[in-house]
Amino acid sequence: MDLRIRRATTTDAAGLAELARLTFPLACPPNSAPEDIQDFIATQLSSERFADYLADHGRVLVVAEDDAGLCGYTMLVRGEPADPDVAAAITVRPTIELSKVYVLAGSHGRGVSAPLIAATLDAARSTDSAGIWLGVNQLNGRALRFYEKNGFSVVGEKTFQLGENFESDFVMERSL
């Protein structure tokens, strides 16, 4: 596999939307309603939304691609967290959010995630942030193990709304 990791560009918007359509459901709790997942994808992970994210100087998107195309992506969001539970939980400032980390199911275990997260942490360091935080569903054991392996630890809890349901997330943080 010829894997390339790079910063996303505006020409990646459609590919990122397709990647998000395939990967977002993988992180949802088993009790998530399919229509809520599809609504979230349509409103938050569309090509238009990715074009907005890519144009936002407060965001950094990093992609992994192989010979078949995009196979993973991350998104960093600069600035203090707006969620009061997160703001109270994190301890390292200035901070940056690791908003999204997704890899195609077929690329799990193929060596995509480690270089993708390493490049993302490098990108976070380049913003002069001292710490990085993320929210992860408490039932997503695979993601929790991955983040712990990469130096994150649980520092609090928050909720994530998907449709009418409020999901319980851990807030995880690490120093950069």
LINLINRA-V644259 format. One record per residue. RES is the residue in one letter. SS is DSSP state (H for helix, E for strand, - for the rest). PSI is psi in whole degrees, -180 to 180 (999 if undefined). NEAR is the number of other ideal C-beta (glycine too) atoms within 12 Angstrom. Layout:
# LINLINRA-V644259
res->(RES,RES)
ss->(SS,SS)
psi->(PSI,PSI)
near->(NEAR,NEAR)
This chain:
# LINLINRA-V644259
res->(M,D,L,R,I,R,R,A,T,T,T,D,A,A,G,L,A,E,L,A,R,L,T,F,P,L,A,C,P,P,N,S,A,P,E,D,I,Q,D,F,I,A,T,Q,L,S,S,E,R,F,A,D,Y,L,A,D,H,G,R,V,L,V,V,A,E,D,D,A,G,L,C,G,Y,T,M,L,V,R,G,E,P,A,D,P,D,V,A,A,A,I,T,V,R,P,T,I,E,L,S,K,V,Y,V,L,A,G,S,H,G,R,G,V,S,A,P,L,I,A,A,T,L,D,A,A,R,S,T,D,S,A,G,I,W,L,G,V,N,Q,L,N,G,R,A,L,R,F,Y,E,K,N,G,F,S,V,V,G,E,K,T,F,Q,L,G,E,N,F,E,S,D,F,V,M,E,R,S,L)
ss->(-,-,-,E,E,E,E,-,-,H,H,H,H,H,H,H,H,H,H,H,H,H,H,H,H,H,H,-,-,-,-,-,-,H,H,H,H,H,H,H,H,H,H,H,-,-,H,H,H,H,H,H,H,H,H,-,-,-,E,E,E,E,E,E,E,E,-,-,E,E,E,E,E,E,E,E,E,E,-,-,-,-,-,H,H,H,H,H,H,-,-,-,-,-,E,E,E,E,E,E,E,E,E,-,H,H,H,-,-,-,-,-,H,H,H,H,H,H,H,H,H,H,H,H,H,-,-,-,-,-,E,E,E,E,E,E,E,-,-,-,H,H,H,H,H,H,H,H,H,-,-,-,E,E,E,E,E,E,E,E,E,E,-,-,E,E,E,E,E,E,E,E,E,E,E,-)
psi->(128,99,133,136,131,165,140,152,172,-26,-7,-3,-50,-42,-38,-40,-42,-42,-43,-38,-37,-29,-31,-44,-25,-27,-5,144,153,-25,4,134,132,-36,-31,-40,-47,-37,-42,-44,-44,-35,-30,-17,27,169,-41,-43,-41,-35,-41,-46,-43,-26,-13,117,-11,2,148,126,134,136,151,135,147,-166,-23,-11,-160,134,-3,158,159,159,128,143,118,154,167,143,138,-27,122,-31,-40,-47,-37,-28,-38,150,-16,122,152,153,164,144,134,92,-35,136,108,138,138,142,-40,-12,-4,134,8,11,24,-45,-43,-51,-29,-46,-35,-45,-35,-41,-38,-43,-38,-41,-35,-10,2,22,147,-22,165,141,163,163,137,137,135,-20,-1,78,-39,-46,-42,-46,-41,-47,-41,-42,-27,22,2,149,154,128,-5,-168,156,173,155,124,126,106,-131,-7,145,119,150,122,148,145,125,150,155,158,154,999)
near->(16,14,26,22,31,24,26,39,21,18,16,28,27,23,29,43,31,23,40,42,26,26,33,34,24,26,35,29,25,15,16,28,18,16,15,25,29,21,21,27,31,18,18,27,34,23,24,17,26,34,23,22,32,29,16,20,13,20,31,35,43,40,40,41,30,23,11,19,23,39,34,44,47,44,38,38,32,24,22,20,30,11,24,14,22,31,21,16,26,35,20,22,19,21,32,37,36,44,34,36,41,42,40,31,19,18,30,20,14,21,20,37,33,23,28,42,35,21,30,44,32,22,31,38,21,17,26,14,32,19,33,42,44,47,38,38,32,22,19,27,16,20,33,23,14,27,33,19,16,29,21,31,25,23,30,27,22,31,20,31,18,29,21,11,20,18,29,23,33,31,37,38,36,31,22,27)
